[in-house]
C-alpha cells in the first residue's frame, strides 16, 4: 500500500486530516481502470455514501451560517450547486488534489487534462470540518451572490417557456429543447448524458442569447459550474 500511496501525505496536509485507515484514501482516488490497486475497491462504492454525507454537511453549514436569510429552496439550490461535479472538479484543481487520481484510461486522462487547462486558463471561480474548510471560498461566493438556477431565471424572463421531454438521440446522448413563446417561439437545445444537465444546458443557451439581445453581460465561462 505504501508504494500506491506515495506522496499522499500531501493530501492529508491539504485536508488537515489524518486517515487512520489509509485504504480509504487509496480507494477514494482509485478509478475502476486502476488495476494496480488490488488492495481495496475503486471509488464507485463510496459514491452514494459520500454524496449523502456531503449533502448533509453543506446543508447544515448553509442553514447555520445563513441565520434564516435563505429559504428552503435556496438552500437546496445552493447545496446542489456546491456539490455539482463541475464545482468539485474546480475545487480539486485549485488545491492540486487532481494530481493524485489513479487511473489507466487514456481517453479519461485526456479529458481530465483538457478540463484542468480550461480551468487554469479561464480562472474559473466555482464556488465539519474538512469539506467546509476546502470549500469555504465557494460557499462564501454562493452566499454573497445568491445565484438563481438557469431554469428559474429563464422562467422569470418568459413564464410561458416550456421544455420538451428528454429524447435519446444516440448512446449516452439525451437532447432537451426549450421553446420561448414570448420570444417568437425561439427554440434552444442541449445534448448531454444526463436529462437534467441537458435541460440546464438548453436553459443556459436560451439565457445567453436573450441577454445578448438585451446587451447584458453574461459571465458564462466563470460561472459555468452553476447548474
Secondary structure, 3 states (H helix, E strand, C coil): CCCCCCCCHHHHHHHCCCCCCHHHHHHHCECCCCCCCCCCCCHHHHHHHHHHHHHHHHHHHHHHHHCCCCCHHHHHHHHHHHCCHHHHHHHHHHHCHHHHCECCCHHHHHHHHHHHHHHHHHCCCCCCCHHHHHCHHHHHHHHHHCCCCHHHHHHHHCCCCEECCCEEEECCEEEEEEEEHHHCCEEEEEEECCHHHHHHHHHHHHHHHHHHHCCCCCCCCCCCCCC
